[in-house]
Amino acid sequence: MLLTTSMKRIIFLVAFLFLFCGVALADDQNAVSFSGKVKKVILKKNKVAIMDPATKKRFALTVNDQTKMTGWSGLADIKKGDLISGKYIVTDKGLYVATELKGK
């Protein structure tokens, strides 16, 4: 059976979407939940510094276009002292990238 050009495109698109969705699901499965208090917002670097009040652990999260925000319209709305929770993933380079940020 010969495949037409449009059939090949559809097969390619379905395979691409399946692969892309699989990668997105893998990231969500590896996401780490957190909660804490905002210590600093670094707008030029798209970062938010967080401290967990219970453990005193401090870490900086990178915020990008894929970060889902609830309670703020953007990074500039987050202020020092805000209570925050969400999820992040750790990249191969050791960066903490926020996948989800929620204001409390």
PEBELSUL-V110981 format. One record per residue. N is the residue number from 1. PSI is psi in degrees with one decimal (NA if undefined). D_LAST is the distance of its C-alpha to the last C-alpha in Angstrom with 2 decimals. Layout:
BEGIN
n->[N:N]
psi->[PSI:PSI]
d_last->[D_LAST:D_LAST]
END
This chain:
BEGIN
n->[1:2:3:4:5:6:7:8:9:10:11:12:13:14:15:16:17:18:19:20:21:22:23:24:25:26:27:28:29:30:31:32:33:34:35:36:37:38:39:40:41:42:43:44:45:46:47:48:49:50:51:52:53:54:55:56:57:58:59:60:61:62:63:64:65:66:67:68:69:70:71:72:73:74:75:76:77:78:79:80:81:82:83:84:85:86:87:88:89:90:91:92:93:94:95:96:97:98:99:100:101:102:103:104]
psi->[129.9:137.3:133.6:167.6:-41.0:-35.5:-39.3:-40.9:-42.7:-44.3:-43.5:-44.8:-44.8:-43.5:-42.3:-47.2:-39.7:-45.6:-46.0:-45.2:-36.2:-40.4:-41.9:-41.4:-36.7:-39.8:-43.0:-35.4:-28.1:0.6:142.1:129.4:148.6:163.3:153.6:-158.6:136.7:123.8:-30.2:145.5:124.8:90.2:-41.5:-26.8:5.1:48.9:152.1:125.8:129.7:147.8:129.5:115.8:-29.6:-45.3:-11.6:11.8:134.9:141.2:157.5:132.2:135.5:133.5:131.6:-171.7:-23.1:-8.7:124.7:122.2:135.3:124.2:-13.6:152.3:-15.2:177.7:-35.3:-20.1:-17.4:131.3:154.5:133.4:-14.5:141.1:137.2:150.8:172.5:-154.7:151.9:160.6:156.9:124.0:172.2:-25.9:3.2:11.3:142.1:115.4:121.3:129.1:-22.9:134.1:131.9:133.4:145.2:NA]
d_last->[58.37:57.51:54.00:53.76:51.64:49.10:48.86:48.32:45.49:43.79:44.19:42.82:39.79:39.03:39.47:37.25:34.40:34.80:34.66:31.69:29.64:30.71:29.41:26.00:25.82:26.90:24.04:21.45:23.35:23.23:19.51:17.83:14.35:12.38:9.41:9.75:9.87:11.34:14.98:16.57:16.63:20.11:20.72:24.35:23.59:20.44:18.63:15.46:16.17:13.77:14.61:13.94:14.31:16.35:18.80:18.65:19.01:18.47:18.56:18.44:17.24:19.34:17.83:20.42:21.28:20.42:16.76:14.68:11.78:9.30:7.79:10.56:14.27:15.26:15.21:16.52:13.48:11.40:12.36:13.31:11.17:7.73:5.45:5.78:7.31:10.24:14.00:16.91:20.68:23.31:26.21:29.85:29.74:26.97:24.25:20.63:19.70:16.19:16.61:13.03:9.86:6.45:3.79:0.00]
END
